Amino acid sequence: MKLRDLRQGQHACLVYDDPLAALAQAAPFAARGLAEGERVVWVLGEHEPASVIAALAAAGVDSAAEQARGALVLVDKWQVSFPGGSFDPAAMIVYVRQAIADMRQAGFTNLRVVAEMTWALQMGAGHNRLIHYEALGNGLYPHEPLVALCMYDRRRHAAEVCHDALRAHPVVATQEGMVDNVFFEPPPAVAGPADAAQQLERMLSQLASLREQERRRADEERRVADDALREREQRLAGIFGAITDAFMSFDPAFRFTFANEQCERRMGRRGDELIGHDVWQLFPDAVGNTAHRELQRAMR
């Protein structure tokens, strides 16, 4: 799945160290939302507005027109004040709920957020409170018209922050696309104190889930391969079946692999009596004749 294919109810993170590559991934995600009647809020961090607008233009977005109709909103930080003046995860969730209500009132279908998480550094959000907010946010996504991509620049955020960001997001963006995050932990586990027994059960469950995903992927690959083979065989059967002369084919062991109707009539056998059977066992009198010698020569 591509990053742009994230749908309502999903909460993803992108951990990166190449800002241009990150922009190139995020812009189609925003463009998809604009094309589908959503409001896109892009919270700027390390990228200048001009860089974001250029990336959106490369994805086919007329930023000026989208901003004029209220569909695209570029902000340099969340416009929210906190009780006591310090970052408050609960107050931030209230603010996001209000942004969803404003989006609905404006006539848009969904709120799509691209958040360059360096906004948290600008607002003085500490590690624990930031991750607490990310964890609490997971309670919003299944029930609200909301989809979000949280972008963590490894050059700006401490390794501990990026580590816990992975724990707090159900979906992770990579260069190859989107993957279900096997390192995801439910909000209480991220926001609360660690419990070794619960963590062990969760890790074992994640491993089992990963094995199941691999099994399903292998089954799907086999199904696709089988369908392709069946389609090829049907196509070849149609081509060979249209030949008006008797036509047959053999594998290297001289077993019939195909016989058209004219061949069946000439041989005096049905197709199921020919396919998979050794031609020389079916027709032992032919051994040593011209046809036998020519087939032997052709198979060398």
Backbone as numpy.savetxt, mean C-alpha at the origin, in Angstrom:
# Nx Ny Nz CAx CAy CAz Cx Cy Cz
0.55 -0.67 -1.71 -0.29 0.51 -1.71 0.59 1.75 -1.71
0.24 2.72 -2.54 0.98 3.97 -2.61 0.52 4.89 -1.47
1.40 5.83 -1.11 1.07 6.79 -0.07 -0.21 7.56 -0.42
-0.38 7.91 -1.68 -1.57 8.67 -2.07 -2.86 7.88 -1.88
-2.74 6.56 -1.71 -3.93 5.72 -1.56 -4.41 5.61 -0.12
-3.76 6.29 0.81 -4.27 6.33 2.18 -5.71 6.83 2.16
-6.57 6.19 2.95 -7.98 6.54 2.94 -8.42 7.05 4.31
-9.65 7.55 4.34 -10.25 8.04 5.57 -10.10 7.01 6.69
-9.70 7.51 7.87 -9.55 6.63 9.02 -8.14 6.12 9.23
-7.20 6.48 8.34 -5.83 5.97 8.47 -4.90 7.06 9.00
-3.95 6.65 9.79 -2.99 7.53 10.46 -1.60 6.97 10.18
-0.84 7.66 9.35 0.44 7.14 8.89 1.58 8.07 9.25
2.78 7.51 9.32 3.96 8.35 9.52 5.00 8.06 8.45
5.79 9.06 8.17 6.90 8.96 7.24 8.14 9.46 7.97
9.09 8.57 8.21 10.35 8.93 8.85 11.39 9.02 7.75
12.05 10.17 7.61 12.90 10.39 6.43 14.13 11.21 6.79
15.09 11.19 5.88 16.25 12.06 6.02 16.56 12.79 4.72
15.66 12.69 3.74 15.81 13.40 2.47 14.56 14.27 2.27
14.64 15.57 2.56 13.45 16.43 2.50 12.79 16.49 1.12
13.58 16.51 0.06 13.00 16.59 -1.28 12.24 15.31 -1.62
12.82 14.17 -1.25 12.13 12.91 -1.50 10.84 12.83 -0.68
10.88 13.35 0.56 9.68 13.34 1.39 8.58 14.20 0.78
8.95 15.37 0.27 7.96 16.23 -0.40 7.36 15.53 -1.61
8.21 14.86 -2.38 7.75 14.17 -3.58 6.76 13.05 -3.23
6.88 12.47 -2.01 5.93 11.45 -1.58 4.65 12.06 -1.04
4.79 13.15 -0.30 3.62 13.73 0.36 2.71 14.50 -0.60
3.28 15.13 -1.62 2.47 15.98 -2.52 1.36 15.19 -3.23
1.62 14.00 -3.79 0.52 13.25 -4.42 -0.57 12.84 -3.43
-0.18 12.62 -2.18 -1.16 12.32 -1.13 -2.11 13.50 -0.96
-1.56 14.72 -0.91 -2.39 15.91 -0.79 -3.22 16.13 -2.04
-2.59 15.92 -3.21 -3.30 16.13 -4.48 -4.50 15.20 -4.61
-4.36 13.98 -4.14 -5.47 13.02 -4.21 -6.67 13.54 -3.41
-6.40 14.08 -2.23 -7.49 14.61 -1.42 -8.19 15.79 -2.08
-7.42 16.69 -2.65 -8.02 17.85 -3.32 -8.89 17.42 -4.50
-8.42 16.42 -5.23 -9.18 15.93 -6.38 -10.48 15.25 -5.96
-10.55 14.77 -4.71 -11.73 14.05 -4.24 -12.62 14.88 -3.34
-12.45 16.20 -3.36 -13.35 17.08 -2.62 -13.05 17.21 -1.15
-11.82 16.94 -0.75 -11.44 17.04 0.65 -10.76 18.37 0.92
-10.71 18.74 2.18 -9.87 19.89 2.58 -8.52 19.34 3.01
-7.46 19.95 2.52 -6.10 19.54 2.86 -5.46 20.63 3.71
-5.07 20.25 4.91 -4.31 21.15 5.78 -2.87 20.67 5.80
-1.97 21.53 5.34 -0.54 21.19 5.35 0.13 22.05 6.40
0.60 21.40 7.46 1.27 22.11 8.55 2.76 22.16 8.23
3.24 23.35 7.96 4.62 23.53 7.53 5.58 23.38 8.70
6.76 22.87 8.40 7.80 22.76 9.41 9.11 23.20 8.81
9.90 22.22 8.34 11.20 22.56 7.76 11.11 23.04 6.32
10.00 22.78 5.64 9.86 23.19 4.25 9.23 24.56 4.14
9.78 25.37 3.25 9.20 26.68 2.98 7.93 26.52 2.15
6.98 27.47 2.29 5.75 27.39 1.48 6.02 27.23 -0.01
7.03 27.94 -0.53 7.33 27.87 -1.97 7.72 26.45 -2.37
8.45 25.75 -1.50 8.85 24.37 -1.82 7.65 23.44 -1.86
6.73 23.63 -0.91 5.52 22.80 -0.89 4.66 23.08 -2.11
4.51 24.35 -2.46 3.71 24.72 -3.62 4.32 24.15 -4.90
5.65 24.17 -5.00 6.31 23.60 -6.18 6.07 22.09 -6.25
6.15 21.42 -5.10 5.91 19.96 -5.08 4.46 19.65 -5.45
3.53 20.45 -4.96 2.12 20.26 -5.32 1.88 20.52 -6.81
2.57 21.53 -7.36 2.44 21.80 -8.80 2.91 20.61 -9.61
4.00 19.97 -9.17 4.50 18.78 -9.87 3.50 17.64 -9.81
2.62 17.68 -8.79 1.57 16.65 -8.65 0.27 17.09 -9.31
0.31 18.22 -10.04 -0.86 18.66 -10.80 -1.80 19.58 -10.05
-1.34 20.20 -8.96 -2.21 21.05 -8.14 -1.97 22.52 -8.45
-3.04 23.26 -8.69 -2.99 24.72 -8.78 -3.22 25.26 -7.37
-2.16 25.50 -6.65 -2.27 25.85 -5.23 -3.05 27.15 -5.02
-2.83 28.13 -5.88 -3.53 29.40 -5.70 -5.04 29.21 -5.80
-5.47 28.43 -6.78 -6.91 28.20 -6.96 -7.47 27.39 -5.79
-6.72 26.38 -5.33 -7.20 25.55 -4.23 -7.25 26.34 -2.92
-6.30 27.23 -2.72 -6.31 28.07 -1.52 -7.48 29.06 -1.58
-7.74 29.58 -2.78 -8.81 30.56 -2.93 -10.17 29.99 -2.57
-10.38 28.69 -2.84 -11.68 28.08 -2.52 -11.69 27.41 -1.15
-10.60 27.58 -0.40 -10.55 27.05 0.96 -10.24 25.59 1.06
-9.87 24.95 -0.06 -9.59 23.52 -0.04 -8.19 23.23 0.46
-7.25 24.10 0.16 -5.86 23.91 0.58 -5.51 24.98 1.61
-5.07 24.56 2.76 -4.71 25.47 3.84 -3.26 25.17 4.24
-2.40 26.16 4.06 -1.01 26.05 4.48 -0.82 26.87 5.75
-0.38 26.22 6.82 -0.17 26.93 8.08 1.24 26.65 8.56
1.84 27.64 9.22 3.21 27.43 9.69 3.23 26.76 11.06
2.07 26.70 11.70 1.93 25.92 12.93 0.44 25.81 13.22
0.08 24.86 14.05 -1.32 24.75 14.46 -1.70 26.01 15.23
-2.80 26.61 14.85 -3.26 27.84 15.50 -4.08 27.46 16.74
-3.39 27.09 17.78 -4.05 26.62 18.98 -3.31 27.15 20.20
-4.08 27.51 21.22 -3.48 27.94 22.47 -3.75 26.89 23.54
-2.83 26.76 24.48 -2.93 25.70 25.48 -3.10 26.28 26.87
-3.92 25.62 27.69 -4.04 26.07 29.08 -2.68 26.04 29.76
-2.34 27.15 30.38 -1.04 27.22 31.05 0.10 27.54 30.12
-0.17 27.60 28.80 0.84 28.00 27.85 1.74 26.90 27.35
1.66 25.68 27.89 2.50 24.58 27.42 1.68 23.58 26.62
2.36 22.83 25.78 1.68 21.90 24.88 0.86 20.88 25.67
-0.40 20.74 25.25 -1.34 19.86 25.95 -1.96 18.89 24.95
-1.63 17.59 25.01 -2.17 16.63 24.04 -3.69 16.63 23.97
-4.37 16.68 25.13 -5.84 16.66 25.12 -6.41 17.89 24.44
-5.83 19.07 24.71 -6.30 20.29 24.08 -6.06 20.24 22.57
-4.98 19.58 22.16 -4.68 19.45 20.74 -5.73 18.58 20.05
-6.20 17.53 20.71 -7.25 16.68 20.14 -8.54 17.48 19.98
-8.86 18.32 20.97 -10.05 19.18 20.87 -9.92 20.10 19.66
-8.73 20.62 19.44 -8.51 21.51 18.30 -8.71 20.76 16.98
-8.22 19.54 16.88 -8.40 18.76 15.65 -9.88 18.48 15.41
-10.62 18.18 16.48 -12.06 17.96 16.33 -12.75 19.22 15.79
-12.31 20.37 16.24 -12.91 21.62 15.74 -12.54 21.84 14.27
-11.32 21.46 13.89 -10.92 21.58 12.48 -11.78 20.68 11.61
-12.15 19.51 12.12 -13.03 18.60 11.38 -14.41 19.23 11.23
-14.92 19.83 12.31 -16.24 20.48 12.25 -16.22 21.64 11.26
-15.15 22.44 11.26 -15.04 23.56 10.32 -15.01 23.05 8.88
-14.30 21.95 8.66 -14.23 21.35 7.32 -15.61 20.94 6.84
-16.37 20.30 7.72 -17.72 19.87 7.35 -18.61 21.06 7.03
-18.52 22.09 7.85 -19.36 23.27 7.65 -19.04 23.95 6.32
-17.78 23.85 5.90 -17.37 24.46 4.63 -17.77 23.61 3.42
-18.32 22.41 3.66 -18.82 21.60 2.56 -17.84 20.59 1.99
-16.75 20.31 2.70 -15.78 19.32 2.22 -16.12 17.95 2.81
-15.62 16.92 2.16 -15.99 15.55 2.53 -15.09 14.94 3.58
-13.86 15.43 3.70 -12.89 14.77 4.57 -11.78 15.77 4.88
-11.14 15.60 6.02 -9.98 16.42 6.36 -8.74 15.57 6.17
-7.87 16.05 5.29 -6.62 15.35 4.98 -5.48 16.23 5.48
-4.66 15.68 6.37 -3.62 16.46 7.03 -2.24 15.95 6.61
-1.38 16.89 6.24 0.05 16.60 6.08 0.73 17.44 7.15
1.35 16.78 8.12 1.95 17.50 9.23 3.45 17.25 9.27
4.22 18.29 8.95 5.66 18.23 9.14 5.90 18.40 10.64
6.32 17.35 11.29 6.28 17.31 12.74 7.30 18.22 13.41
8.09 18.94 12.66 8.95 19.95 13.27 8.13 21.09 13.84
6.80 21.15 13.51 5.94 22.12 14.18 5.97 21.92 15.70
6.15 20.67 16.11 6.17 20.38 17.54 7.39 21.02 18.21
8.51 21.07 17.48 9.70 21.73 18.03 9.45 23.22 18.17
8.75 23.80 17.19 8.45 25.22 17.24 7.51 25.57 18.39
6.63 24.61 18.73 5.65 24.86 19.79 6.13 24.38 21.15
7.34 23.84 21.20 7.89 23.42 22.47 7.29 22.15 23.03
6.75 21.29 22.15 6.19 20.03 22.62 7.32 19.06 22.93
7.39 18.60 24.16 8.41 17.64 24.53 8.12 16.27 23.94
9.12 15.40 24.01 9.02 14.05 23.45 7.79 13.31 23.96
7.67 13.22 25.29 6.59 12.42 25.86 5.22 12.98 25.50
5.07 14.28 25.56 3.76 14.87 25.27 3.42 14.76 23.79
4.40 14.89 22.95 4.15 14.76 21.50 3.66 13.35 21.17
4.35 12.34 21.69 3.96 10.96 21.39 2.63 10.63 22.06
2.39 11.21 23.23 1.09 11.04 23.89 -0.02 11.58 22.98
0.22 12.73 22.36 -0.76 13.29 21.43 -0.97 12.37 20.23
0.12 11.85 19.67 0.01 10.93 18.53 -0.81 9.70 18.91
-0.57 9.17 20.10 -1.29 7.99 20.55 -2.77 8.30 20.76
-3.06 9.43 21.41 -4.46 9.80 21.62 -5.19 10.01 20.29
-4.46 10.53 19.30 -5.08 10.79 18.00 -5.63 9.54 17.35
-5.06 8.38 17.67 -5.56 7.14 17.07 -7.00 6.84 17.44
-7.48 7.45 18.52 -8.89 7.28 18.86 -9.82 8.04 17.95
-9.30 9.03 17.21 -10.13 9.83 16.30 -10.36 9.13 14.97
-9.33 8.52 14.44 -9.34 8.12 13.02 -10.43 7.14 12.62
-10.74 6.13 13.43 -11.77 5.19 12.96 -13.17 5.80 12.89
-13.39 6.94 13.56 -14.74 7.47 13.72 -14.97 8.81 13.05
-13.93 9.44 12.54 -14.05 10.78 11.98 -13.59 10.81 10.52
-14.08 11.79 9.74 -13.61 11.95 8.35 -12.23 12.60 8.35
-11.24 11.78 8.62 -9.88 12.28 8.85 -8.87 11.27 8.36
-7.84 11.74 7.68 -6.69 10.92 7.31 -5.46 11.81 7.44
-4.37 11.26 7.96 -3.22 12.12 8.23 -1.92 11.42 7.93
-0.96 12.23 7.49 0.42 11.80 7.30 1.30 12.66 8.18
1.99 12.05 9.12 2.89 12.76 10.02 4.33 12.52 9.57
5.04 13.61 9.29 6.37 13.53 8.68 7.44 13.84 9.72
8.31 12.88 9.97 9.37 13.03 10.97 10.72 13.08 10.27
11.38 14.23 10.38 12.71 14.43 9.80 13.75 13.92 10.79
14.45 12.87 10.41 15.43 12.26 11.32 16.58 13.20 11.64
16.80 14.21 10.80 17.88 15.17 11.06 17.50 16.14 12.16
16.19 16.31 12.39 15.70 17.30 13.35 15.17 16.67 14.65
14.63 15.47 14.53 14.06 14.81 15.70 15.04 13.79 16.27
15.06 13.68 17.57 15.91 12.68 18.22 15.46 11.28 17.84
16.39 10.33 17.91 16.07 8.95 17.57 14.94 8.42 18.45
14.90 8.85 19.70 13.85 8.38 20.61 12.47 8.81 20.12
12.40 10.02 19.56 11.11 10.52 19.05 10.68 9.71 17.83
11.60 9.49 16.90 11.26 8.71 15.70 10.90 7.28 16.06
11.60 6.73 17.04 11.30 5.37 17.51 9.86 5.29 18.02
9.49 6.23 18.87 8.15 6.19 19.44 7.09 6.61 18.43
7.48 7.39 17.43 6.52 7.72 16.36 6.11 6.46 15.61
7.05 5.55 15.41 6.71 4.28 14.78 5.75 3.48 15.66
5.94 3.54 16.95 5.04 2.82 17.86 3.62 3.38 17.81
3.48 4.65 17.46 2.18 5.33 17.58 1.38 5.40 16.28
1.92 4.86 15.18 1.22 4.96 13.89 0.91 3.57 13.34
-0.35 3.30 13.01 -0.72 1.98 12.48 -0.16 1.69 11.09
0.16 2.77 10.34 0.64 2.61 8.97 1.93 3.41 8.82
2.88 2.86 8.05 4.16 3.53 7.83 4.40 3.68 6.33
4.88 4.85 5.94 5.23 5.10 4.55 6.71 4.78 4.35
7.00 4.05 3.27 8.38 3.78 2.87 8.54 4.24 1.42
9.75 4.16 0.91 9.96 4.54 -0.48 9.19 3.63 -1.43
8.95 2.38 -1.01 8.24 1.43 -1.86 6.73 1.55 -1.76
6.22 2.26 -0.73 4.78 2.40 -0.57 4.39 2.31 0.90
3.11 1.97 1.14 2.59 1.91 2.50 2.63 0.47 3.01
2.93 0.32 4.30 2.91 -1.01 4.91 2.21 -0.91 6.26
1.48 -1.97 6.61 0.93 -2.06 7.95 2.09 -2.17 8.93
2.03 -1.40 9.98 3.15 -1.27 10.90 3.13 -2.37 11.96
4.05 -3.31 11.86 4.11 -4.40 12.85 4.62 -3.90 14.20
5.17 -2.69 14.24 5.66 -2.13 15.49 4.62 -1.26 16.19
3.45 -1.13 15.59 2.39 -0.30 16.18 1.93 -0.87 17.51
1.71 0.04 18.46 1.18 -0.35 19.76 -0.07 0.48 20.05
-1.06 -0.09 20.70 -2.29 0.64 20.99 -2.00 1.83 21.91
-2.87 2.85 21.88 -2.62 4.08 22.64 -2.25 3.87 24.11
-2.94 3.01 24.86 -2.55 2.86 26.28 -1.11 2.40 26.46
-0.63 1.55 25.53 0.73 1.05 25.65 1.75 2.14 25.36
1.42 3.04 24.44 2.36 4.11 24.08 2.33 5.22 25.13
1.12 5.60 25.56 0.98 6.74 26.46 1.19 6.38 27.93
1.02 5.10 28.27 1.10 4.69 29.67 2.42 4.02 29.99
2.56 3.56 31.23 3.80 2.88 31.65 3.92 1.52 30.97
5.15 1.10 30.75 5.40 -0.17 30.07 5.04 -1.34 30.98
4.45 -2.36 30.39 4.14 -3.60 31.08 4.76 -4.73 30.27
5.75 -5.42 30.84 6.51 -6.41 30.09 5.63 -7.54 29.57
4.69 -8.00 30.39 3.83 -9.11 29.97 2.96 -8.71 28.79
2.37 -7.51 28.86 1.54 -7.03 27.76 2.36 -6.82 26.50
3.57 -6.28 26.67 4.43 -6.06 25.50 4.80 -7.39 24.85
5.07 -8.41 25.66 5.40 -9.73 25.11 4.23 -10.28 24.31
3.02 -10.22 24.88 1.85 -10.73 24.16 1.65 -9.97 22.86
1.84 -8.67 22.91 1.65 -7.85 21.71 2.69 -8.21 20.65
3.93 -8.42 21.04 4.98 -8.77 20.09 4.70 -10.11 19.44
4.26 -11.08 20.25 3.94 -12.40 19.70 2.76 -12.31 18.74
1.77 -11.48 19.11 0.61 -11.29 18.24 1.02 -10.64 16.93
1.96 -9.69 17.01 2.44 -9.02 15.79 3.16 -10.00 14.88
3.95 -10.88 15.47 4.65 -11.88 14.66 3.66 -12.81 13.98
2.62 -13.22 14.71 1.60 -14.09 14.12 0.87 -13.36 13.00
0.60 -12.07 13.22 -0.07 -11.28 12.19 0.81 -11.16 10.95
2.11 -10.98 11.16 3.03 -10.87 10.03 3.07 -12.17 9.24
3.09 -13.30 9.94 3.08 -14.60 9.25 1.80 -14.76 8.44
0.69 -14.34 9.00 -0.59 -14.45 8.28 -0.59 -13.56 7.04
-0.03 -12.36 7.16 0.05 -11.47 6.00 0.92 -12.10 4.91
2.03 -12.71 5.30 2.91 -13.35 4.33 2.20 -14.51 3.64
1.42 -15.28 4.44 0.68 -16.39 3.85 -0.35 -15.89 2.83
-1.06 -14.83 3.19 -2.06 -14.28 2.28 -1.40 -13.73 1.02
-0.24 -13.08 1.20 0.47 -12.55 0.04 0.93 -13.67 -0.88
1.44 -14.76 -0.29 1.86 -15.90 -1.11 0.68 -16.54 -1.82
-0.46 -16.65 -1.12 -1.66 -17.20 -1.75 -2.11 -16.32 -2.92
-2.05 -15.02 -2.73 -2.47 -14.11 -3.79 -1.52 -14.20 -4.98
-0.21 -14.30 -4.71 0.75 -14.44 -5.80 0.51 -15.71 -6.59
0.21 -16.82 -5.87 -0.10 -18.08 -6.55 -1.37 -17.96 -7.38
-2.37 -17.29 -6.81 -3.63 -17.12 -7.55 -3.42 -16.33 -8.83
-2.65 -15.25 -8.73 -2.38 -14.42 -9.91 -1.62 -15.23 -10.96
-0.61 -16.01 -10.50 0.16 -16.83 -11.44 -0.71 -17.90 -12.09
-1.58 -18.53 -11.29 -2.47 -19.56 -11.84 -3.44 -18.96 -12.85
-3.97 -17.78 -12.52 -4.90 -17.11 -13.45 -4.20 -16.77 -14.76
-2.95 -16.30 -14.66 -2.20 -15.94 -15.86 -1.92 -17.18 -16.71
-1.56 -18.28 -16.04 -1.30 -19.52 -16.77 -2.57 -20.04 -17.43
-3.68 -19.98 -16.70 -4.95 -20.46 -17.25 -5.37 -19.61 -18.45
-5.18 -18.30 -18.32 -5.52 -17.41 -19.44 -4.66 -17.70 -20.66
-3.37 -17.95 -20.42 -2.46 -18.27 -21.53 -2.87 -19.58 -22.20
-3.20 -20.58 -21.37 -3.60 -21.86 -21.94 -4.88 -21.74 -22.74
-5.82 -20.95 -22.24 -7.08 -20.75 -22.97 -6.85 -20.02 -24.28
-5.94 -19.04 -24.24 -5.64 -18.29 -25.46 -4.98 -19.19 -26.50
-4.01 -20.00 -26.05 -3.35 -20.91 -26.97 -4.32 -21.97 -27.49
-5.21 -22.44 -26.59 -6.18 -23.44 -27.03 -7.09 -22.86 -28.11
-7.45 -21.59 -27.96 -8.28 -20.95 -28.98 -7.56 -20.83 -30.30
-6.26 -20.49 -30.23 -5.48 -20.35 -31.46 -5.31 -21.71 -32.14
-4.86 -22.71 -31.34 -4.62 -24.02 -31.91 -5.92 -24.69 -32.36
-6.99 -24.42 -31.58 -8.27 -25.03 -31.94 -8.83 -24.52 -33.25
-8.41 -23.32 -33.65 -8.90 -22.75 -34.90 -8.17 -23.28 -36.12
-7.08 -24.01 -35.90 -6.33 -24.59 -37.02 -7.18 -25.70 -37.65
-7.37 -25.64 -38.95 -8.26 -26.60 -39.62 -7.60 -27.96 -39.84
-6.26 -28.03 -39.85 -5.57 -29.31 -39.97 -5.45 -29.94 -38.58
-5.14 -31.23 -38.58 -4.88 -31.89 -37.31 -3.62 -31.29 -36.68
-3.73 -30.91 -35.40 -2.61 -30.26 -34.72 -2.48 -30.85 -33.33
-1.23 -31.12 -32.95 -0.94 -31.65 -31.63 0.39 -31.09 -31.15
0.60 -31.15 -29.82 1.89 -30.74 -29.26 2.27 -31.73 -28.17
3.62 -31.80 -27.92 4.16 -32.77 -26.97 5.13 -32.09 -26.02
5.28 -32.67 -24.84 6.34 -32.22 -23.94 7.61 -33.03 -24.27
8.75 -32.74 -23.62 10.00 -33.45 -23.96 9.94 -34.96 -23.76
8.97 -35.45 -22.97 8.84 -36.90 -22.76 7.84 -37.52 -23.74
7.49 -36.75 -24.77 6.57 -37.21 -25.82 5.16 -37.50 -25.28
4.77 -36.74 -24.24 3.39 -36.80 -23.78 2.59 -35.71 -24.47
1.37 -36.02 -24.85 0.51 -35.03 -25.48 0.24 -33.88 -24.50
0.39 -32.64 -24.99 0.00 -31.47 -24.21 -1.19 -30.76 -24.84
-1.45 -31.03 -26.11 -2.61 -30.45 -26.78 -2.95 -31.28 -28.01
-4.26 -31.36 -28.28 -4.74 -32.01 -29.51 -6.06 -31.34 -29.90
-6.12 -30.79 -31.12 -7.37 -30.15 -31.52 -8.37 -31.21 -32.00
-9.57 -30.75 -32.35 -10.63 -31.68 -32.71 -10.25 -32.52 -33.93
-9.60 -31.89 -34.92 -9.20 -32.63 -36.10 -8.22 -33.74 -35.75
-7.32 -33.46 -34.79 -6.35 -34.47 -34.34 -7.08 -35.62 -33.64
-8.05 -35.28 -32.80 -8.80 -36.32 -32.10 -9.50 -37.25 -33.09
-10.08 -36.66 -34.14 -10.76 -37.49 -35.14 -9.76 -38.38 -35.87
-8.60 -37.80 -36.22 -7.59 -38.58 -36.95 -7.05 -39.70 -36.08
-6.87 -39.42 -34.78 -6.30 -40.41 -33.87 -7.35 -41.41 -33.39
-8.62 -41.02 -33.51 -9.67 -41.90 -33.01 -9.73 -41.95 -31.50
-9.25 -40.88 -30.87 -9.25 -40.81 -29.40 -9.80 -39.44 -28.97
-10.43 -39.42 -27.77 -10.86 -38.15 -27.19 -9.65 -37.41 -26.62
-9.83 -36.12 -26.39 -8.74 -35.33 -25.84 -8.23 -35.83 -24.51
-9.17 -36.26 -23.62 -8.73 -36.73 -22.31 -8.02 -38.08 -22.39
-8.14 -38.76 -23.52 -7.42 -40.01 -23.72 -6.01 -39.76 -24.27
-5.79 -38.53 -24.75 -4.49 -38.18 -25.33 -3.64 -37.34 -24.38
-4.22 -36.25 -23.83 -3.44 -35.29 -23.05 -2.80 -35.97 -21.84
-1.49 -35.80 -21.72 -0.74 -36.36 -20.61 -0.24 -37.77 -20.83
-0.60 -38.37 -21.97 -0.20 -39.76 -22.23 0.93 -39.81 -23.26
1.79 -40.81 -23.11 2.92 -41.02 -24.01 2.41 -41.48 -25.37
2.80 -40.72 -26.41 2.31 -41.03 -27.75 2.71 -42.43 -28.20
3.94 -42.88 -27.79 4.42 -44.18 -28.27 3.75 -45.34 -27.54
3.29 -45.06 -26.29 2.53 -46.09 -25.60 1.11 -46.22 -26.16
0.57 -45.07 -26.58 -0.77 -45.10 -27.17 -0.75 -45.71 -28.57
0.35 -45.43 -29.29 0.44 -45.89 -30.69 1.77 -46.63 -30.89
1.91 -47.80 -30.31 3.20 -48.53 -30.38 3.56 -48.93 -31.81
2.58 -49.09 -32.69 2.88 -49.49 -34.07 3.63 -48.39 -34.81
3.59 -47.14 -34.27 4.26 -46.03 -34.95 5.75 -45.98 -34.66
6.19 -46.73 -33.64 7.61 -46.71 -33.28 8.43 -47.26 -34.45
9.41 -46.46 -34.85 10.28 -46.86 -35.94 9.88 -46.31 -37.29
8.67 -45.76 -37.42 8.29 -45.22 -38.72 8.82 -43.81 -38.89
8.47 -43.19 -40.02 9.00 -41.85 -40.34 8.59 -40.82 -39.30
7.32 -40.87 -38.87 6.86 -39.90 -37.86 7.67 -40.04 -36.58
7.95 -41.25 -36.15 8.73 -41.49 -34.95 10.13 -40.91 -35.08
10.76 -41.17 -36.23 12.13 -40.67 -36.42 12.16 -39.14 -36.47
11.18 -38.53 -37.13 11.17 -37.06 -37.25 10.90 -36.39 -35.90
10.01 -36.98 -35.11 9.76 -36.41 -33.78 10.98 -36.57 -32.90
11.64 -37.70 -32.95 12.85 -37.90 -32.16 13.90 -36.87 -32.55
14.04 -36.63 -33.84 15.02 -35.64 -34.30 14.64 -34.23 -33.86
13.35 -33.91 -33.90 12.91 -32.55 -33.52 13.12 -32.27 -32.05
13.07 -33.31 -31.24 13.18 -33.13 -29.79 14.64 -33.08 -29.32
15.57 -33.36 -30.19 16.98 -33.37 -29.77 17.46 -31.94 -29.54
